[in-house]
Amino acid sequence: LKPPGFARGLSRVKLPPSGCTSLGELPERRGRREVMNTKHFELIKEIISPSYAQQAEEARNSRSKMITALLSHRRLPEKGWDDAAIQLLLQELSSFDTNNFMDNVGVGEREGRVVSELVRQRHFGLTHGIGRSGDVMAEQPKAAGSSLIVQLTRYLALDAIRMAGIKATKACAVLPAATGLTMTLVFLAMKQLRPKGRYVVWSRIDQKSCFKAIGAAGLIQEVVELRPLEGSDALGTDLDGIRAAVERIGAEEVLCICTTTSTFAPRVPDSVDLVAVLAKELDVPHVINNAYGLQCSKICHMIETGCRNGRIDAFVQSTDKNFMVPVGGAIVAGPNS
């Protein structure tokens, strides 16, 4: 998947011009591979039986309408696409990238060359990747198709998060990095907004990934131990401990409070809704490691409540754990655009 999740975002999606009903009717561009359009079917009727040609045109138009709906609504379809429809779209979008232009041989540094035909086929000829000059959401100047896929993926991921129950989500980004590394990227981005922040107040979880993510960002872990929950053997969030840690360090030097929703027994998910209220009171950012959380309606409800009643700056979820795609992707989302 390029990026993870597309086959299963674009503040500037370029929709077809008025009157176009499919990608095949977009204005001509140099070297583009043609698809069947209305003119082609008129010519086909001169070669085979018009009734058969009409059936073929109706079948083609039904798939064109699916593409039109995707580009206009930018939401997950109520009925999933079959493999043929997905492949048709990917092949057509691939033809928008300059490396797939007919009679074109690029001589620049960003030409998307691939020596292995097997690799090229596996990726539908999409060889440019995503982003540009350190900005993963930037458009590729020679890859209109790849750029469109990136942004459509963002729209579909946002729709999926809202469908899971976190309707307060305003924006998201799909990154080709695992959850831990994505957490590091979130901390580094937040560091630019809070240059004095050196500490991450972290509700303890005995799993290495998030702990190492804090260190990899050059930050200091301020570990808050868990507390036994009354009437059970479970361990849960110590709200008083988080407050005490922030007050001891000083809110200005706290980069964020970091909580976790996916845990191992006897630990239970952090009370992210209550921590969000505390973060808002203390005026400290709040980041959630929500690696597995989109699968759980209870967790999604807590995040939704936290977004509405408190402060949640970002929450990170794994693509493979929630969408059953190959390992190596994550979605960063939040209630602010």
C-alpha positions, 0 to 999 in steps of 0.5 A: 500500500502506498501509503499504508491503507489505501487499497482497503489525505487532500485538502486540495483534491483536484476534482474532474472538470464540470461534466466529467463522469470518470477519470477517463474523461479528464482532459488529455495530458502528454503520454497518458494511457487512454481508457475507454471513453464515450467516443471509444464506445461509439467507435466500438459499435461500428465493429461489434454489435451495438447492443454488446457495445452498449452492455460493455459501456454500461459496465464501464460506466458503473465503475466510473461512477464508483470513482466519481463518488470516491473523488467527490465524497472522499469517504469509505464506500458503504459497499466495499470495492471488488479487486478489479475496481481497485486495480483499475483505479490504481492502474489509472492513477499510476498512469498520472506519474511521469515515470509511466508516461508513454514515450517519456524518458526522464533524466532528472534525479526524481524519475522513479526508475525501478530495475525489477519488473516484479517490484514495479508490478507489485506497486502498480508502477507507483515508484515515487513514494510520498512527500517531498523535501521532508514534508510527507504531505507535500505533493510530488512534482512528477507524481500526480497519481501518487500525490492523489493516493496520499491525500485520498488515503488521508481522507479515507483514514479520517472517515474510518476513525470517525466511523470507529466512534471518534467523531471529534477527529478533525485531521489525520496523517497516514505515515509509513512508519511503525507506531513507536517511530511515529510517536517519536515523530509526534514528540519531535513535532511537538518540540517545535511548538514547545521548545522549553519542553524537555519532559514527557510525563508518562503513565507507566506501561511495561512495553519498550516501544513508547518508552524508547520513542521518548528517548529517541526524541531526546526527551526525558521520561518522567514515569508515573507509577500505576495505582491499584484499582479498588475492588480488583487486581487491576492497575490503572491511571494515577491522576494525582501522580500525573498532576504531582509530576507536572507541578513538580517539573513545572508545566512549561518544561513538560512537553506533554502527558503521554497515556496508553490505551493498549495494555497488558494485564493486570494493567488496564487502559489509561483513563484518557478521558480524565487525563484529558480534563487534567491536561486542559486544566494544567495547560499541558499537551496530551498525546495518546498511544492508541496502537490497537484502540480503534478496534475497541468501542469503549476506548474510542468513546473515552478518546471522543469524550476526552477530545470534547471535554478536555485536551487531546493533541494527538493520538497514534494508531497502528495500521496493521493492528487495526486495518489488517495490512502489512506491518509498518504504518501508523495514523496520527490523528487529532481534534484540531485541523 
